[in-house]
Structure formats: C-alpha cells, structure tokens
Amino acid sequence: MTTRKILTLVAALALAGCVNLAPDHQRPAAPVGESWPLPAASSGTAAQALAWQTYYSADARMAALIELALKNNRDLRVALLNVEQARALARVSDANRWPTISAGFVNSRTPGKDDTITGAYQAGLQINAYELDLFGKVKNQSDAASARYLASAEGARAAQIALIAAVASTHLALQADDEQLMLARSTAATRADSLRLMRQKYDAGAASALELAGSESALAAAQVALAAAERQRLQDENALVLLVGQPLPAALPAMGELKGLSPLPAGVPSEVLALRPDVLQAEAQLRAAEANIGAARAAFFPSIALTTSLGTASSQLSDLFSNTAWSFVGQVLMPIFDAGRNQANLASARAAQGIAVAQYEKAVQVAFREVADALAGSMTLDAQLQAQTQQTEAEQQRLKLVELRFANGASSSFELLDAQRASFAARQALVQVRLARALNSVQLYKALGGGAGKP
C-alpha cells in the first residue's frame, strides 16, 4: 500500500465521524413576565448600546476613576486571566481532534549468538494512537471546552459591568459624604455658638440648668454626627482605592456636586435579559453540559485508534534512506463490562444539564428582579425627593421663624433646639434621598446590561 493510500484512508475514516450524540440546544423559556411590573422611560438610547464613557460623561472625575479601575482592579484582572486560561484549554481540547505527527530516529542494537551485534536504524514520521471520532466524543469534548471558554468570557464582561457600577456608586457615596460632612461641620459650629450664648445666660441667671443641658446635648449630638460623617467618608474612600487598584492620583478632576443621571428605556424583558452577560454565561454553561452528554453517550460505542508510521529503515546507517518502511495498526475497543461506569457518567452528565437549566432560569429571574427593583426606584424616588425637598424647606423656614421668635423672647430654648434638630435631620435625609436616586440610576444601567463592552 502506498503512502498516499494510507493517508487517504486515515483522512476518510476521520471524516466519517459525523454522528453527534449530544442533545440539540434549545434555549429554555424565560420563567418571567413578558413585561416589567412598572412602566419605564420609552425613549432614549438602550443601556446595552450606551457605552459607559457616554453615560457617565457628565462627571469627569467618575469617568477617570472607572478608567483606572478597568486597568488596575485585581478582581477584573483575575476574570480576564480566567478567560485566557479557558481559551488555552479550549485550544488543547480542539487539538485532540487531530492526529499528532512526530518525527523520530531510532538506533537499536541486538546481540547475536556468536557475540555479534546487529544494528538497525529507522527514521520517519509517526502517528500514535489517533482516535477516530466516529461517534463525536472528541468533538463534544472540544465543544464543551469551547462553551466553557465563552462562559468565562461572558463572566469577564459581567465582572466589568459590576466593577463600573461599584466605582460609580462609591464615587457618588463620596460626593454625598462630602455634603454630609459640610452639613455636620456647619451644624456643630452653630450649636457651639448657641452653647456659648446659653452658658453666658446661665451665668447671668437668665437661663436654667435644664436649658444649658439641652444646649450641651445638642452640641454633642452634632459632634457625634460629625465624627460619623468623617468615618464614613474615610471608609468610602478606602473602598474606592480598593476598586481602583491604586492610591487615588492627585491629578484627578475636582470632585463635583452630587447629581442625578439620565433616565434609560427598559425595553422588552425577553430582549434585554437574553443579552445580559450573566445570562449568556449561564447559557454557555448549559451548552457545555449538553456537549458533555454527547461525550458520555459516545463512551458506550466502540473506539478506534490508529497508529501509523512512514519512513525508512536499514541495518546500515549509510543505506538508511534507500529503503522505505511503513506500518499501519488499528485498534478497536468495545466496552463490555465496566461496572456501570459509563452509565453513571451519563447519569451525571444529564444531572449536570438539569442543573445548568435551573441555573440559567435562575439567572434570568435574578436579572428580571434587578431591573424591576431599579424601575421601582425610578418610579418612587422622584416623588420621595420632591417631598423630602419640601419638608427640608419647611423645616428651614420654621427654624428661621423660631430663631426670630427666640431672639425676641417669644420662643423658649427648647423650641429652638427642636427646630434645629428637625432641620438638621431633614437636610441629612435630603442628601440620602438624592444619593439613593443617583445610585438607583447606576443600578438600572447595570441591570439593563450597560457597560458590557469589550473588557
């Protein structure tokens, strides 16, 4: 048999492997409603089509921090390296579908009966135990590895979305911390002045010990709020440093005021959720589980391995390339008794597929809830902010009137302390509601899959 015939036979047998025992992939039906529980913005650019650079462009400092985090964050770096590892493993698995051709040279010495030594030389190409994939086992193993690679890539995109949202949220929290810190310092200074005046009145006999104790308590409460605000800001800054992956550069743009972000259209759940990276990751993992079923099924059928060599051989090194030598060995193995190993592997693969289906459905449900929660925030936080603003303005007006009455002796110090506490609490609550509204916009952008560009 000539060399060309041998190679033709090997190629024909390899191409004959057209049987695929893996189940056909069908995306599970989304176990969620066909629409969101609450209406959302109906116009504007969809979050998935809106790059984070555009959505957060109004705050230069925030955009710079996100850029630094995408370069330096260690969690994202690990996710990207996991993608590279999965890609390499997929290439290894795919390489198993092709024969490995080796070149070699063999020199053997055999002693004879009369103390003579017979030499043999052989050189050529060899294929060792190449498995013909007649039932798709190797192909399904390769497909499973490729699906795991795609899952890791989607996982990296999901990690990027989460990182962008975390940096934006922490930056917004820092802006709120600055406002709370300014408010606490101003309040503490005002109450310190009030205590000095009250102590002067007490020393002059114009104020009681009860009124003096009330002023001292009010100042201490303001100092407590000031210390809490300072601690919160330091902790949020530490969190931001960890997210960014380095100390905050001094050349960052200046910190701006706490502002809201633009509204986003929610779209149709079946279209939005199916394109979220975490949902795509779950679907890729389902494809890998389905491919594993095909590989487990193929183990019940015969496996065919080929070992071939083509080269030259001679007993004399000088005549090595004058004689052609070849060999062709085929091996067929049929499982007869394996103590139930193949059946158990198939049962395990089917159970893994069921797990993957449940995980996909759970990913869709979680994504639906995240969007629904963010939409609920959008529907209610505007009204809450408006009401809180009105209350804050009313409390400030009441404080002005009580201060005027107190200066004219028409109001007691207790009425003044009550008005001061109420005004301070209302202003604190206003900052918190403004922060909650801004954070909700970040969460809606994240829940809709915004920022999922190439990591």
Rosetta blueprint (number, residue, H / E / L):
1 M L
2 T L
3 T H
4 R H
5 K H
6 I H
7 L H
8 T H
9 L H
10 V H
11 A H
12 A H
13 L H
14 A H
15 L H
16 A L
17 G L
18 C L
19 V L
20 N L
21 L L
22 A L
23 P L
24 D L
25 H L
26 Q L
27 R L
28 P L
29 A L
30 A L
31 P L
32 V L
33 G L
34 E L
35 S L
36 W L
37 P L
38 L L
39 P L
40 A L
41 A E
42 S L
43 S L
44 G L
45 T L
46 A L
47 A H
48 Q H
49 A H
50 L L
51 A L
52 W H
53 Q H
54 T H
55 Y H
56 Y L
57 S L
58 A L
59 D L
60 A H
61 R H
62 M H
63 A H
64 A H
65 L H
66 I H
67 E H
68 L H
69 A H
70 L H
71 K H
72 N H
73 N L
74 R H
75 D H
76 L H
77 R H
78 V H
79 A H
80 L H
81 L H
82 N H
83 V H
84 E H
85 Q H
86 A H
87 R H
88 A H
89 L H
90 A H
91 R H
92 V H
93 S H
94 D H
95 A H
96 N L
97 R L
98 W L
99 P L
100 T L
101 I E
102 S E
103 A E
104 G E
105 F E
106 V E
107 N E
108 S E
109 R E
110 T E
111 P E
112 G L
113 K L
114 D L
115 D L
116 T L
117 I E
118 T E
119 G E
120 A E
121 Y E
122 Q E
123 A E
124 G E
125 L E
126 Q E
127 I E
128 N E
129 A E
130 Y E
131 E E
132 L E
133 D L
134 L L
135 F L
136 G L
137 K H
138 V H
139 K H
140 N H
141 Q H
142 S H
143 D H
144 A H
145 A H
146 S H
147 A H
148 R H
149 Y H
150 L H
151 A H
152 S H
153 A H
154 E H
155 G H
156 A H
157 R H
158 A H
159 A H
160 Q H
161 I H
162 A H
163 L H
164 I H
165 A H
166 A H
167 V H
168 A H
169 S H
170 T H
171 H H
172 L H
173 A H
174 L H
175 Q H
176 A H
177 D H
178 D H
179 E H
180 Q H
181 L H
182 M H
183 L H
184 A H
185 R H
186 S H
187 T H
188 A H
189 A H
190 T H
191 R H
192 A H
193 D H
194 S H
195 L H
196 R H
197 L H
198 M H
199 R H
200 Q H
201 K H
202 Y H
203 D H
204 A L
205 G L
206 A L
207 A L
208 S L
209 A H
210 L H
211 E H
212 L H
213 A H
214 G H
215 S H
216 E H
217 S H
218 A H
219 L H
220 A H
221 A H
222 A H
223 Q H
224 V H
225 A H
226 L H
227 A H
228 A H
229 A H
230 E H
231 R H
232 Q H
233 R H
234 L H
235 Q H
236 D H
237 E H
238 N H
239 A H
240 L H
241 V H
242 L H
243 L H
244 V H
245 G L
246 Q L
247 P L
248 L L
249 P L
250 A L
251 A L
252 L L
253 P L
254 A L
255 M L
256 G L
257 E L
258 L L
259 K L
260 G L
261 L L
262 S L
263 P L
264 L L
265 P E
266 A L
267 G L
268 V L
269 P H
270 S H
271 E H
272 V H
273 L H
274 A H
275 L H
276 R L
277 P H
278 D H
279 V H
280 L H
281 Q H
282 A H
283 E H
284 A H
285 Q H
286 L H
287 R H
288 A H
289 A H
290 E H
291 A H
292 N H
293 I H
294 G H
295 A H
296 A H
297 R H
298 A H
299 A L
300 F L
301 F L
302 P L
303 S E
304 I E
305 A E
306 L E
307 T E
308 T E
309 S E
310 L E
311 G E
312 T E
313 A E
314 S E
315 S L
316 Q L
317 L H
318 S H
319 D H
320 L H
321 F H
322 S H
323 N L
324 T E
325 A E
326 W E
327 S E
328 F E
329 V E
330 G E
331 Q E
332 V E
333 L E
334 M L
335 P L
336 I L
337 F L
338 D L
339 A L
340 G L
341 R H
342 N H
343 Q H
344 A H
345 N H
346 L H
347 A H
348 S H
349 A H
350 R H
351 A H
352 A H
353 Q H
354 G H
355 I H
356 A H
357 V H
358 A H
359 Q H
360 Y H
361 E H
362 K H
363 A H
364 V H
365 Q H
366 V H
367 A H
368 F H
369 R H
370 E H
371 V H
372 A H
373 D H
374 A H
375 L H
376 A H
377 G H
378 S H
379 M H
380 T H
381 L H
382 D H
383 A H
384 Q H
385 L H
386 Q H
387 A H
388 Q H
389 T H
390 Q H
391 Q H
392 T H
393 E H
394 A H
395 E H
396 Q H
397 Q H
398 R H
399 L H
400 K H
401 L H
402 V H
403 E H
404 L H
405 R H
406 F H
407 A H
408 N L
409 G L
410 A L
411 S L
412 S L
413 S H
414 F H
415 E H
416 L H
417 L H
418 D H
419 A H
420 Q H
421 R H
422 A H
423 S H
424 F H
425 A H
426 A H
427 R H
428 Q H
429 A H
430 L H
431 V H
432 Q H
433 V H
434 R H
435 L H
436 A H
437 R H
438 A H
439 L H
440 N H
441 S H
442 V H
443 Q H
444 L H
445 Y H
446 K H
447 A H
448 L L
449 G L
450 G L
451 G L
452 A L
453 G L
454 K L
455 P L
